[in-house]
């Protein structure tokens, strides 16, 4: 139980014979590193969100801008949760930092998220959808992950400036909460961690997806069916693929290289889509660097610049071309199908000579 007045808060534990053990507040940063707080909360993620459990996908995750996300997780609905931890008072730039991380995390596809979870758990065969459903006790797996985002800032002290800015962002529909922690310790070394929500998370400004999911799945399936039909005269890469309801559609590049998986695939979101080469496996970084050394030649064969995305720390990388127009732009599907199919044919033509050469085998 808690006993105390004003700022002189103390916690008393009741032991045998109803005797009290006094737990005094301690300045966390004096004796502890930030990594300890990360370890504690990472091992006990149910204390992070104020109202729900969280499935941890990884710790100290590197972004493409050189930052590191303390904890990344999923909520019950499959939305991504970015957690930023500070062992002392929250600095003024902590919200900007958290928003930067959330912007990066918003771009992660289901494959990216699953790869992070596999690395975190050390299991290359793990299914994120199955683990998520089991963790939250769901009868059916979530159909679409990363359709919503939440930010949680945890610090020993959340300053008034941070509270004010966080409250404003919540009013604008960004789901951001702030939690303060206090470490209590008794004379015999026992420790207690107290978490208090000082800025509650605002309600998400979007309608429930429960009615949208079946419609979205059907829309994506029709999008792929149209694209596959349109692509037949241009490339046979995906001739044996069937239209599904996921956001990507892949076919093997045909190269047989130990420790390297190469896939030509399309991905599509609501309002953009891409043709990509996806590299995965123990040799993916070396292979990507080898291809990058031929960047000028490959882009010359393709006909324009490509996006070379190393995705450091995620276990895979991509070479892709992205275009405006996705599965929700049905009135533009004809034009979208044309540019995507042409891009895939050109990507295949530009890259295949290098995929089947000594360049990647060495």
Secondary structure, 3 states (H helix, E strand, C coil): CEEEECCEEEEEEECHHHCEEEEEEECHHHHCCHHHHHHHHHHCHHHCCCCCCCEEEEEEEECCCCCEEEEEEECCCCCEEEEEEEEEECCCCHHHHHHHHHHHHCCCCHHHHHHHHHHHHCCCCCCHHHHHHHHHCCCCCCCCCCCCEEEEEEEEECCHHHHHHHHHHHHCCCEEEEEEEEEEECCCCCEEEEEEEEECCCCCCCCCCCCHHHHHHHHHHHHHHHHHHHHCCCCCCCCCCCCCCCCEEEEECCCCECCEEEEEEEEECCCEEEEEEEEECCCHHHHHHHHHCCHHHHHHHHCCCCEEECCCCCCEEEEEEEEECCCCCHHHHHHHHHHHHHHHHHHHHHHHHHHCCHHHHC
